[in-house]
């Protein structure tokens, strides 16, 4: 607010002066708002120009060389006019990294003519550099510090994204070229593991029948076989009767075996040939596994 007030006072002083413009060009007014500045500290530079009304002028912008200063930002003010004259004003926020004790600046306005632009410079204004370090010692004692200080690592997102894209492209190439073979191998691997698990569990079920030939245990063992066959053949074995299973599988040996097991479950006759019947089911399952594996390999 102080800067704007001072600039307003400056504008008022211009308008309070003579309304006539002399034949020679008036110089722009430019001055620092502070007497001293530290290295790297922004300092305002007030810049204003009074001229005939409606005459085109251009103020320095960010492309202008403000040496020995550097432009941090700028602020332009609306043109103030009366019947004869106009005043254009701006504030440039400058900083310096030079070490000269006194630093000077003069800025131009560019007067637009029909064929050219003529620079009109303000009077030179100076500012004193406030030096924090006034005298450098001949030597500096360095303090040693060998303690380990962990520094957090920044995740490299660009490389991560590039790696994902490369992996995605490679995955697509692999699927297009070898996708069919890979799917076959995965399916065969799952079939093999499923058969191994079935054989281990089915052997336990058969061994249990040697000590417990109750109808519930026989039915449990048969259901275990049907559950595996349901996944292997992709048919609802657990919901089918013996007659429906035989009709689908077209096997007379399977027909005799399942009927023999059904007699042991539903008949009041003495249990017989159970071990042989379930061993046949195990061999039959192995044959079906071999057949399905060959179908997958040749697909």
WOHU-V542993 format. One line per field, one symbol per residue. phi: phi as a letter, one per 20 degrees, with the letter a starting at -180 (. if undefined). psi: psi as a letter, one per 40 degrees, with the letter a starting at -180 (. if undefined). burial: # if it has 24 or more other C-alpha atoms within 12 Angstrom, else .. A space follows every 50 residues. Layout:
phi->???
psi->???
burial->???
This chain:
phi->.ffffffffgffffffffeedfffffefdbbfecebbegnefcfcecbbd bffmefccegdfefeegedcfeabbedffdcdfddccdcbcdedcccedf fdccbcddddeedfcbcdfcefffdcbeeeefeebeffbceeeebdffdf dfeefefgffffffffffffffffffedgfffffffffffffffffffgf ffffffffffdbdfffffffffffffffffffelcfgfdeegffffffel cfffffffffffffedeefffblfgfffffgffffffffffffffffef
psi->dddddddddddddddeaieihidihiiihhiieidiiihehihihhhihh iihehhihiiaeeiheieihhdiihiiihhiaddiihhiihhhiiieiei dhhihhiiihhhadeihhhhiiihiiihhhhdhdhhidihhhhhheihhh hhhhhgdddddddddddddddddddddedddddddddddddddddddddd ddddddddddehfiddddddddddddddddddefigdeeiidddddddef hddddddddddddddeieiihifdddddddddddddddddddddddde.
burial->......##.##..##..........#########.####..######### ##....####.....#.####...##...#....############.... ..#########........###..#####..................... .....................................#..#...#..##. .##.##..#...#...#############..##...#....#..#..... ...##.######.##.......###.######.###.##..##......
